[in-house]
Structure formats: structure tokens, C-alpha cells
Amino acid sequence: MPPDSSTDAQIARDERRSGWRTIRRVGPYLWPEGQTWAKRRVVIALGFLILAKLIAVATPILYKQAVDTLSGEVSDLMLGAVGLTLAYGMARLMTVGFQQLRDAVFAKVGQRALRRLALETFTHIHRLSMRYHITRKTGGLSRIIERGVKGVEFLLRFLLFSIGPLMLELLLVAGVLFFLFDVWYLAVVVGVVALYVAFTFKVTEWRVKLRREMNKQDTDANQKAIDSLLNFETVKYFGAEEREAARYDRAMQGYEQAAIKTATSLAMLNVGQSLIITSGLVAVMVMAAVGVQNGALTVGDFVMVNAYMIQITMPLNFLGTVYREIRQALVDMGEMFDLLEQPREVSDKPGAPELAVSGGVVEFDGVRFGYDPTRPILKGIDVAVGAGENVALVGPSGSGKSTIGRLLFRFYDVDGGAVCIDGQDLRDVTQDSLHAAIGVVPQDTVLFNDTIRYNIAYGRDGASDVEIVEAAKAAQIHSFIESLPEGYDTQVGERGLKLSGGEKQRVGIARTLLKDPPILLLDEATSALDTETEASIQDALRRAGEGRTVITIAHRLSTIADADRIVVLQEGEVVEQGTHDALLAQGGRYAALWARQQASEEEAA
């Protein structure tokens, strides 16, 4: 085994700190504040555990008495050999019984802890910023959560019910050997245990590095598989099935190599452990055999020593696996707690009030923003949208149109200036109330792999069937849904792939209408549709915008010609604004864009 470098030593120190941090984080879930029932169950489970270990340590003594009685080395006791044998059997049964009672009592505590932690992680992920999510890979993220929650389950069970009980049992057996035999038996047992633990921990630390690499390869392969399946259509379009299979196979090849190293090192660990344990067992049994030959010990003593050695070697054999799994669980949980400790880039101020929408006036006051500080996107935007007004944002790609929409929904906070609704700075109100006030119809409506009814009802929790149907009618999709064999119970497939682009958009519009927000953001809602479908969707969008403040981010200028006002952006600045006719009359940037698009459409026709 190669010596650790200074880098490896630093990694090991960091992992130990991370391990203790993880154990401290898990503690409150094991002993939750204000939950007396959970604490009571933990205490009862520990009580059963101690009883099981006390009986387990006393059991070989009954075995010894039975053997000595049968061999005639001691006079018959009151119970007799048969009675002692029955008592021995009963003791073994009680040991197992108390262990199972311990598990049964603790099960509810452990599962409730897992549920709370999984919910906390899931909720936190949804609260993280857009910036975090667009840099993470969904497959890898799901794997981290899955392994982390499993790690908590393992740690709760084995740290409490394996390592602790093993230490207690070793202390009790050591005491018995010291008082019933002599100090040399104790010295051999302590030496064997110390050597075994040192060897196990040293090799396991090395194996954890191999396991970490295996995890890395596993996460990478899983992410590539999910990424490929989510882009199923693209793979088909480019006939890239073999390319994707080769890409996945390369990732699995890395996992295979790491897994082989892990398995080989496990075999080495098992052989070493067996050598140490067997040597200790043989040494103690030779000492006991010599004692029997000299008449200092009885045959029962020889049997009892053997029983004790087997009793401690079985959990010691298990220790290697448990320690390895605990170390791995700590690594997995460390990744999950790292995730939980990711700071929220956008968070509510303490005691922030809810947004109160009176008219729906939206103001961008000197807004400056950049995803990267060295590359500003918006350079002092001043735009005001009146209550009930329909304002369109247009401009070439990269001018900052979609960024304005993200800032309005507060996916990000501005670097300078302010975004306000009815005079309230969005940074001063709660995000939940802000999100409730804005309805968004994006360019590509993504649906849940559920029914049409579920996807429309997603707009407002607890909506009735009547309200769902009314929203579908307003979005002009009710007739289409009724024509389907299963109607509103039709499954839409993953990401809504069973519906056409126009049908998905209408479902998205219905969902937003059901939400009934005072402010509507249309983020290039028809740019991905054909002209005929776009025309019918535009009619639905016009109906959706009645009585609401509407901000339309548009690429096709023909779709926003009837807007109350058009704001033209260029490289993060407002260069023109006015009505369609007024901007054409100016003969500026908008007129040039309009002429170019008209020429392109005529050429295409």
C-alpha cells in the first residue's frame, strides 16, 4: 500500500472533520427536540440492547456448567445438565428476542428521521437559486440525495446498534476473562482486538479512497444515462444511439475498473482479518488446553473460553464491514450535508411582508445585472409598465430580454437599481407572495408525466374540476381534450412528449389562467410554434391578458404589433420605445428589425 502524500493526509483530515460534522448533524434527528415519544423509544431500545448483551455474555457460563456437569468434573447442580442446557437455549433465545425488540422499537424513530431529512433536503434544493441549478447535473444531484439518505439510515442503525454494542460486549468479555481466568487471557484478547482494529481501520481508510472514486464514476455514468434519456428525441434525430451507448459504456468502464479495485482490496482485508482473528483464537485455546492438561481448568472452562472467543470474533469480523460502510456513509452524507449547506443566493429578508398588488405596476429602475461580474448583461434599464398595460420587450439575442423576465420573478437579485411592483422593491417582500402574483408562459412549456387534469390543476392547489374546465376553455383546448378517449385523464408522457407543441402551450396557458395572477409574463411563448398554430395561440394569449399587466418577451415582431408599448433593447440598454406605428415611423432599430423579419418571411413564403 503506497504511503499517503501530504495531499492525501490533508484529505483524510478534512474527511475526519466532515465525518464528525456529519455525526453532529445527525444527532438531532436521533434525539429530536420536543418529540418525547422518539426519545422514549431510543431509551427503551438501548435498554433492550444492554439486556441482550448482558444475557449474551452470561450464556457461555451456562454452557460451561452444563459441560462440567456432564463430564462429572463438578457435582450435579440444582438444575442438572438438562436444566442447564435448557437454560442455555433460553438465554440464546432471549438474546435474539431482545435484539429484535430493540430493532422494532427503534424502527419508527429511524424512519421518521429519514423522512424529515429527505424532506429537508428536497425542500432546500427547491429553494436554491437558478444559478445553482443550471450548473448542476440532475442525475448526479439525485444520486447524491439517494446515497445520502441511505447513509443516514445505515449510520443510525449501525453506529447505535453495532459499534456501541460491540464495545460493550468486548468490555464485558474482557472482564469475565480477567476475573475467571488470569490476566494473560485478557492480554491476548486485548492485543488481538487492538491489532485487528488497527489493521481494519488502516486498510479501510485506503479502501474509502477507492470507493470514493467508484462513487464518482457511478455518479458520472448515471448522469450520462439520465441526460441521454431526457434528450431521447435529439439522440434519434442525429442517429446517435451507438454514440450514446459508447459514451455510457466509457463511463461504465471507469466504474468497472474502480469496482474491481474495491473488490480486490476487500479480499485483501478479509484475509488479513481472518489471519489475525484465527491467530488469537488458536493462542487462547492453546492456553486453555494447557490449563486443562495441568488440572488448573475444567473441560467446561475450555468450552467457555472457546465460546467467548467465537462470540467476540463474529462481531469483530463484522466490524470491518461496518466500519467501511460507516466511513462510506459519512462520505455520502457529507455530500448531502454539503448540499444542505449550499447558501441560498436569493432569500427573504427577516420579517419580510407579503407583496400587496393593487394595480400591477411594474418598474425597472436603473437595473444593472450580469450572470458573471466581468460580463454585464443589463446596463441601467429603465422601463415602467402601467397597471393593465401590455408592454413588449424586443431585441436581438443577448440583448437581455429573458434576463429581465428572470429578474422580475426574482430568480436572481439585481446588481444595481431595483425592480418594483406597485412601488414595492421585490427584495423587500416574500418570494412566495411574489411568485403567486406572476404567471409565466415560457417558450417551451414542460409538463409533468401525469394527466392533463393534473397539469392544468398545477396552476392552483385545490382547484375544482369546474375551474379546471373553465381554464381549459379560456385557453381554447377544452374541445381537444374532450376529443381524446380518456379526456382530462389522458397521460401526457414525460415532459409532455405525447402532446404537440401547440397543445402543450395551451395546457401551459390554461395552467397559468387557473393560477389567475395579476401580472402575466409571456417569455417567447409562441416562438417555437408554426405560423398557423402561433395565430391560434395568440388568440388564447390575448384572452389570458385581459385585465392583467402583461410583459411579452418576443422574437417574432408580428406577434406584438398590437402591444400598448414596445421596448427595444440593444446590448443591455433601452434604445427605443413606443407603439408599433410610432417606432416604424422613427425608422430606427425597430424599423430595421421589422423590415428584416418581413423580408425573411416573404422569402420563406
N, C-alpha and C positions, 0 to 999 in steps of 0.2 A: 504494500500500500504506500503510495508516494507521500512524502511529508507535506504538510499543509504549508502553503505560501502565506505571506503576510496578508494577502488579499483574502484568502480562504479563512484565515483566522479572524479577520475583521467581519467577514460574512457570518461566521459562526457566532461571534459576539452579538452582532445585530440580531441574529435569529433567536439567541437566548433572551435578549431584551424583548424581542417581539413575542416570544413564547410566554414570558411572564406577563406581558401586557395582555395577551390573549386570555390567559387564565384569569387575570383580574377582571377582564370584560365579561367572562362567562359567569363569574361568581354571583352577580346579582340575579341572573336567571335561575340559578340553583337555589338561591335564598332570597326570593323576591320580597321587596318591601310591601307591607300591607296585605300580604297573602298568607294568613295564618295556616290555612289548610295545606299549603305547599311546604311550609316549614315543619308542620306536624308530620307530614308524610316522610320528609327527609330524616327526621329524628327516629321515627318508627323503623324506617328501612335500615338505618345504621344500627339500631338495636337488634334487629334480626340478623344483621351481618355479624355483630360481635358474638351473639349466641351461637351462630353457625360455626364460627372459628373456635370458640371455646369447646364446643362438643367435638369438633374435628380433631383438636389436639388431645382430648381425653380418650378418643376412640382407640388408639393403639394400646393404651394401658389395659383396657378391657380385653383386647386381643392377647396381650402378654399373659394376663391372669388365666385366660382360658387354656392357652398352650401349656403353661406351667401346671395347671390342674390336671390336664390330660397326660402329661409326662410324669406325673407323680412327684414333681420336684417340690410342690407345696401341698399342704393338706387341703382337702376339699373345702372351699369357701361355702358360705351360706347358699349362694346361688347355684353352685355346682358348675361343671363345664358347659352343660347345655344351657343353663340360665345365662352364663357369661357370654356364650355365643349369641344367644337371642338379644342380650343387652347390646352386644357389639353391632348386630344388624340394625337394631332400633336406633342406635347412635348415628350410624351411617345414614339411615333414612331421615332422621331429624336434621342432619347437616344439610342434606339436599333440600328438605322441606323448607327450612328457614331461608336458604338461598333463594328459592323460588318465591317465597313470600316477600322477601326483600325486593326482588325484581318487580313483582306485581304491585307492591305499594308505591315504588318509585316511578313506575311507568307513566302515570299521569303527570308527574312533575316534569319528567324529561320531555315528554311530547308537548306539553304546554310551553316549555322553554323554547323548543324548536319552532313551534308555531309563532311565538312572539318575535323571535329573532328573524325568521324568514319574512314576516310581515314588516318588521322594521327595515330590513334590507330592501325589500321590494318598494316600500313607500319612499325610502331615501333615494333610490335610483330614479324614481319618477320626479323627485324634487331637484335632481341635479340639472345643471344648465345645459342648454342646447350645445354649447361649445364642447362640453364633456362627451355628450352622446355622439356627436359627429366624428369624434376622434377614437371612439371605442368600437370594437367589433362585437356585434350582438352574440355570435356563437361563443366567443371567449368569455363574455360577460356572464352568460347563462351558466357556463361551465364553472366559473369561479363561485357563483352562488350555490350551485348544486353541491360542489365539493365542500364548500364552507359549512353548509347546513349539516351534511353528513358527518363532517369533522366534529361539530358540536355534539351531535348525538353520541359519537364514539367517545369523545372526551368525558362527557358527563357520566357515561356508563363505566368506562374502564378506569378513569382516574379515581373515581369514588369507590368502585367496587372491585378493582383488580390490584392496583398499585398499593393503595391503603391497606386492604385486607392481607395482601402478601407480606407487607412489612409487619403487620400484627402477628401473622402466623409464624413468621421466622423468629420473632422475639419470643413467642410462647414456646416454640420447639427448642430454641436455644436454652431457655430457662429450664425446661424438662431435662435436656441432656446434661446440663451443668449440675442440677441437684440430684438426679437419679443415677448418673454415671460419674464422670470426672471432667476436669477442665480440658483434657486433650480432645475429647469428642467435640466439645464446644469449639476448640481452636481449629480443628479440621473443618467443621461446618462453616465457621465464620470465614476461614481462608478461602474455601471453595466458593462461597457466596460472593465474597469480595472480588475474587478473580473472575468469576462468571459475569458479575455486573459490569466490571471494568471492561472486559473483553466485548461484552454485548453492546455497551454504550459507545465504545470507540468505533467498532465496526459499523454500528447503526448510523452514527454521525456521518461516516463516509457514504453509506448507502442512501442517506437522505439527499445528498447532492445528486446521486444517480436518479433518485425518484423525482427530484425537482425537474431534472432535465426531461424525464419521461412525461411529467405533467405538462411541461412546456410544449413538447411535441404533440401530446394528446389534445391540448387546447388549440394548437395550430391546425391540426387535422380536422377537428370538429368545426372550427371557424370556416375553413375552406369548404367543408361539406355543406354547411348551412348557407354560406354565401352563394355557392353554386346552385343549390336547390331554390333559393329565393329568386335567382336570376335564370330560372328554367327556360323562359322564352328566349332570352338572349343567347343562351347556350345553343338552343335549337336553330336560331336564325343563322348562326355562324358555323353550324355543323361541328361544334367544339366538344362533343361528348367524349371523344377519345382524349382530347387535350385536357379536359376537366378530370377525367379518370386518371391520367398520368400525373396531373398536379396533385390530386388527392393521394395517389399512390406514393409520390415522393414524400409527402408529409407523413404518411403511414410508415414509410421506410425508416424515417428518423425515429418514429415511435417504436418500431420493431427493434432497432438497434439498442435504444435506451432500455427497452423492456428486457432484452436478452441480458444486458449487463446487470440489471436489477435482479433477475432470476439467478444468474450465476453467483452474484455476491451473496444472495440468500442461502444458496447451497453451502458456500464457504462459512457463513455464520452458523448454520445448523451443525456442521461437522465440528467446528471449534467448540460450540456449546456442549455438544454431546461428549466430546473428549474430556472437558473439564468436569462435567457432572458425573460421568462414569468413573473417572479417577477418584473423585471424592467419595462416591458410593462404595467403591471397592476398598478404599483406605479405611473407612469407618467399619465396614463389615469384617475386614481382616482383624481390626482391633477388637470387635465384639467376639469374633470366633476364638481369638486367643484368650479372651476373658472367660469364655465358656469352658475351653480346654483346661484352664487353670483353676476352674471351680469358683471364680470370682463372680461370674454371671450365670444366669439360667438360660435355658433354651428360649424361654419366653422373652428374656431381655434381648437376645439375638434377634428374635422376630420383631420385637418392638422397635429396635434401632432401625431395622430394615424398613419397617412401616413408616417411621418418621422421615427417613431419607427419601423414600419414594414420595411421601406426602409433600416434602418441600421441593423435590426436583420437578414434579409436574407443574406447579405454578412458575418455577424458575424457567423451565422450558418455554412456558407461555410468555414469560417476561420479555424475551427478545422480540416476539411478535407485537406484544402490547406496546413496548417502548417505541418500536419502529412506527407503529400505527399512530401512537400519540404524537411523535415528532412530526409525522406527515400531517396528522390532523391539525397540529399547531400551525404548520406551514399553510395548509389550505384555509384555515380560519383566519390566519394573519392576512391573507389576500382579501378575504371577505371584510375583515375589520378595516383594512386599508381603504376598501371601497366605502365603508360606512363613515370613515373619517375624511372622505373627499369633501372639501368645503363647498357649500352652495355659492355659486358665483352671484346668483340673484336671490336675495332673501328679503322677507318683510322686515320693516323696522319694528322694534319692540312697541307694542301697543298701537300699531298702525290701524286706522279706521278703514271701514269698507268704502269702496268707491260709490259715490252717490251721483247717478246720472240723471240730470234734469232735462237737458236738451240733446246732448250728444255732440257738443262742440269739441273738435279735436284740433290741438295746436302743436306744431313742431316749432319750437322757439330756439333758433341758433344751434340746432342739433349737430354735434360732431361725433363721429364714431368710426372705428376701424377694428376688424377682427384681429389684426396684428398692429401693434402700436406704430410700427415702422411703415405701415401702408394704410393711410386713412381712406375710408370709403365715402363718408359724408363730411362735407367741409362747411358746416354752418347753414343747415337747411332751415328756411323759414316758410312754413306752409300752415294756413289756417283753414279748417273745414267747418263750415257753419252747421247748425242743427238741421238735420233733414236734407243736407246738401249732398249731391253726387259729384265727387271730385275724382278725376282720373290722373294717375301718375304714369307718364310715358318716358321713353328714352332708350338709348341703345343698351345692349348687355353690359353689365358692370357699372352702370350709372348710379346704382344704389336703390332701385325701386323696391326689390324684395327685402332689402335691409330695413327700409322704413317700416314695412309690414311686421318684421320680426321685433323691431323696437317698440311698435305700438302694442304688440302682445306681450311685451317685456320678456322675450326670450333672452335679451341682453339689456344691460343698462347703458345709457349713453355715456360717452366720454366727456361731453361738454354740452351745455344747453339743457333743455328739458322737453319732455313730451307730456302734454296735459290733456285731460278730458274734463270739460266743464270747469276749467280753472284749477283742477287738482293734479299735482305732479304725480305721475304713475309710481314714482319711488316712495311716495308717502302713503300709499293705500295698499291693501292686501292684494296679493296676486290672485287669490280665488275669486274675489269680487270683480277684479279687472277682467279675468278670463270669462266670467259669467256675462259680462257686458258686451263682449265682442264675439261675433260669429264669423268664422273663416270658411271660405270655399276655396281650396287650393287648386293648383293646376292639375294635380293627379290625386283624386280622392282615393284614399286607401281604406278598404272595408275590412271588418273582422270576418274571420272564417265562421260565419254563423248565418242566420236567416236574414232576409230583407227586413222583416219586422224588427229584429234586434238592432240592426244597423241604423234604421231610422230612429228607433226609440232611444238610441245612444245620445241623441241630442238633449234629452231631458229625462233624468231618472224618475221613474214612476209615471211616465206618460200613459194615458189610456189608449185603447185601440182606436177609439173615435178620433182622438187627437193625432194619432199616427196616420190615419187615413186622410184626415184633413190636410196634414203637411204634405203627404204624397200627392194629393190633388193639386195643391198650390204649386208643387214642383213639376206638375204635369207628367207624373209617372204612374199614377194610380191605375189608369187603363191598362198599361203594360203589365203591371203586377197582377191585375185581375185575370189577364190572359194566360198567365203561367199555370200549369197543372196544380202546383202547390201554393199558388198565390203568395201571400205575405210570408209563408213558411218555407219559401224556396231558399235553399242554401246557395250562398254567393261564391263559395270557394275561397281559397287562401288569397288574401289581398283583393278579393272581388273579381278574380280572373274569369268567373263564369258569366260575367256581365260585360257588355260592350263599354267603350269609353263614355259614350253619351248617357248610358243607363247608370253607370257608376256616378257620374256627375250629378244626375238628377237625384239619386239617393243621397248624395252629399248635400245637395241643396235642401232636400226635404228634412234632413237631419238638422241643418242649421236653422231652418224655419221653425222646426219644433222647439229649438232652443229659445227662439224669439228674442234675440239680442237687440238692443237699441242701436248698435253700431255694427256695420257689415263690412268685412274686408274680403274683396274678391282678388285673389292673387293669381292672375293669369288663368282664370277659371275655365277659359274655352280655348286656350292657345293650342292644346293638344288634340282638338277635335276637327273634323272635316267641316267645310263651309255650311252644308245643309244642317248637320247636327248642331253646329255652333249657333245658327239662326234660331232654332227651336229652344236651345238652352238659354240664349239671350233673353228670350221672352220670359222664361221662368225666372231668370235673374232680375229682370225689371220688376216683376211682381214681388219678388223677395225683397227688393229695395224700397218698396213703397212705405213711407212713414218712418224711414230709418236714415241715419247718416251712413253714406256709402263711400268707401275708398276703393277704387278699382285700380289694380296694377295691371297694365295691359301691354301686350306686344303688338297685337293687331289693332291698328288705329281705327279701323272701320267699326270696331265694337264699342268705341267710346265717343263717337262723334256727337252723340246727344247728351253727353255729360254736362252738368251745370258749369264746370270749370275743368280745364286740362292744365296740369302742371308738367312742364318739360324739364327733365333732368339731364345733365351732361357732366360726367366725371365728378359726381357727388355734389353738384351745385344746381340751384334752380336757375335756368337760363330764360325761360318764358313761362307765362301762364295767362289763361284767358279761355274764351269759348272757342269751339272748333272754327267757326267762321272768322272770328277776330284773329286767330293765330294764322289762318291761311292768308288773310289779308296782309298780315305783317311781312309775309314772305321770308320768315326766319327759319330756325332749326326745325320747328314742327312742320312747316310747309314743305321743307326738303324731305323729311321723313315720309310725309304723306305722299308726295309725288313718287318717291322711290317704291313704296309699297304698292301704289296703284299700278305703276309700270310692271312690277313683278307679277301682280295678279292678272293683268291683261296678257302678259307673255305666257303665263301658265295656262290661261284660258285658250 
